[in-house]
Amino acid sequence: MSLLSRLLGRKDAPASEPVCETYGDFRIYPEPMAEGNVYRIAARVETEVNGETKTHMLVRADTLNDHDSAVTASIGKAKQVIDEQGLRIFR
């Protein structure tokens, strides 16, 4: 972080974001997207199908004011989509 940013009180996204959460056969990587002063719910979902890694990028319109809440919401939304669609999310 630059000196000017520190003086003005700007904070970057926390580095303590969970790297991966396993949900059944799926891996969820929360990746909230910073947009101004809010974070858009987003997560990368991966699984193995016939020895091949399949990836789906989940992005929602919902925004939250802080990074930690956006990480939690991104994981929750990814689990909901997995429960509803299963492997169809990779089509």
C-alpha positions in Angstrom: 0.0 0.0 0.0 1.4 3.4 -0.9 2.1 6.1 1.6 -0.6 8.3 0.2 -3.2 5.4 0.5 -2.1 4.9 4.2 -2.4 8.6 5.0 -5.9 8.7 3.4 -7.0 5.6 5.3 -7.6 3.5 2.2 -7.7 -0.2 2.9 -7.1 -3.0 0.4 -9.2 -6.2 0.5 -8.2 -8.5 3.4 -5.7 -11.1 2.5 -7.3 -13.6 5.0 -9.8 -14.7 2.4 -10.4 -18.5 2.4 -8.6 -20.1 -0.4 -11.0 -23.0 -1.0 -14.0 -24.6 0.6 -15.0 -28.2 -0.3 -18.7 -28.9 -0.7 -19.3 -32.5 -1.7 -17.3 -33.2 -4.8 -17.0 -29.5 -5.6 -14.4 -26.9 -4.6 -15.6 -23.3 -4.0 -13.2 -20.4 -4.3 -14.8 -17.2 -3.1 -13.7 -14.3 -5.3 -15.8 -11.3 -4.5 -15.4 -8.5 -7.0 -14.6 -5.0 -5.7 -16.7 -2.3 -7.3 -16.1 1.0 -5.7 -17.0 0.8 -2.0 -18.9 -2.5 -2.4 -18.2 -6.2 -3.3 -20.2 -8.2 -5.8 -20.9 -11.8 -4.9 -18.7 -14.1 -7.0 -17.1 -17.5 -6.7 -15.2 -20.0 -8.8 -16.7 -23.5 -8.6 -14.6 -26.5 -9.7 -14.9 -30.3 -9.8 -13.4 -33.3 -11.6 -15.4 -35.0 -14.3 -13.7 -38.0 -16.0 -10.3 -36.8 -14.9 -10.8 -33.3 -16.3 -11.2 -30.2 -14.1 -14.4 -28.3 -14.9 -14.7 -24.7 -13.8 -17.7 -22.3 -13.6 -17.5 -18.6 -12.6 -20.5 -17.6 -10.6 -21.2 -13.9 -10.6 -24.3 -12.3 -9.0 -25.9 -8.9 -9.0 -25.9 -8.8 -5.2 -23.4 -6.5 -3.5 -22.3 -6.2 0.1 -20.5 -3.4 1.9 -17.6 -5.4 3.4 -15.3 -8.1 2.0 -15.8 -10.7 4.7 -19.6 -10.6 4.3 -19.1 -10.9 0.5 -16.9 -14.0 1.0 -19.5 -15.7 3.2 -22.3 -14.8 0.8 -20.3 -16.0 -2.2 -19.8 -19.4 -0.6 -23.4 -19.6 0.4 -24.6 -18.7 -3.1 -22.3 -21.2 -4.7 -23.6 -24.0 -2.4 -27.2 -23.0 -3.4 -26.4 -23.2 -7.1 -24.6 -26.6 -6.6 -27.6 -28.0 -4.8 -30.0 -26.7 -7.5 -28.0 -27.5 -10.6 -25.2 -30.0 -9.8 -23.0 -30.8 -12.7 -25.3 -28.8 -15.1 -23.5 -25.6 -14.1 -20.6 -26.7 -16.3 -22.6 -26.8 -19.5 
